[in-house]
Amino acid sequence: MNESVMVLVIIILAFILMWTSGTLLMGMIYKRTVKDLLVMFRSAKAFSPETAKYLDELGIKRQSLMNFRVVRDYTPQVLQMLITENIVHTTEEGKVYLSEKTLAGHKLGASINNY
């Protein structure tokens, strides 16, 4: 192998390593955020439309454009994913609650250590 091919192979391998590391890191961050959200819902006992809570009651703050963070908060994206997957439901008043039944039957429920 000549030197230029070797450099190209090293660059390609470095990009593959960075992409794989980034993907694994994002998966870990999302999983941790799901666990945090589950703890928030369970602590607030928000399991039905009658016991549903507003986001601020759960400790979830809406992000504004002026709110600069060094570390990005993935809570809004993960919450939206949980709503899309019908694990979290919303009420007409804008409150949210966790469906433990849906979570238990979902692939996500099996991959998250429930506590």
Secondary structure by P-SEA (a helix, b strand, c coil): ccaaaaaaaaaaaaaaaaaaaaaaaaaaaaaaaaaaaaaaaaaacccccccccccccccbbbbccccccccccaaaaaaaaaaaaccccccccbbbbbcaaaaaacccccccccc
